[in-house]
Amino acid sequence: MKNLKNIINDSKNIKYLPIFLLLISIVIFLYGLIMLFMALYANIKASGEKSIIYFKDISLSEDYEAYKQKIKNMNSENFFG
């Protein structure tokens, strides 16, 4: 702890403090950006089962009408799981 106080109190090293703080703040900022993009990016891994509400399985339908017909043809047991 005394070494840390000596380093901080040393006038030669005090000129590097703004650069050090800038680098730390840039690292924290980049980490925040990475976490933001990871939260916004949809994680769509297949569960192995066909789903009517899973994005990838919905996109496999030719169009909206085909998807709507697939839902209408399901019985309640298949629909609710």
N, C-alpha and C positions, 0 to 999 in steps of 0.2 A: 504494500500500500504506500509505503514511503517513496518507493521508486516512481510510482505513478504521480505522486505529488511533486516530486523533483522534476519529472518530465514536463508536467503542466506548468510549473513555475519557471522552468528554464526559458529564457527569452528567445533562444535560438529555435526552439521547437514550436513556439506559439504561432509563428507565421504559417505553419502547416495545418493548424486547427481548422480554418475555413475550408481548405481543400479536403481534409478528412471528413468534415461534416457534409460537404457537398457530395462526396462519393457515397457516404452512408445514405443520404437522402435520395440519391439517384437509384441506388440498389433497392431501397424500400419502395420507391415509385414504380420501378420495373416489376418488382414482385407483385404489387397491387394490380398493375395492368395485366399481368399473366393470370392472376386469380380472377379478374373481371372477365377476361375472354374465356377462361375455362368454365365460368358460371353461365355465360351466355351461349356457349357452344352446346348444342343438343347432343347428349350422349345416347346414341341409339344402337345399342347392341342387341342382337336378336336373343330372345329367351328360348328359342327352339320350338315354341308352340305358335300355331297360327292365331292371330288376334285380329279383331275387327276394329280395335281402337289404337293399335300400335302403328306408328307413323310409316314404318317400312312396309308393313303388310297393306296398309291403305294405299300406298303409292303403287303397289303391284296391280291394282285394279286398272282397267283400261281407262275408265272415266268415272265421273260422279254417278251416273245412272247405273253402271255395273256395280259399283260399291253399294248404292242404295238397294239394288235388287238382292245383293248378297245378304244384307241385313234383314230385309223383308222375308227372305226364305229361311231364316234361322228360327228354330223353336226356342222357347223360353229357357230350356235347360242348357242349350248351347250358348244362348245369349248371355246368361248370367253366370256361366262358368261351371 
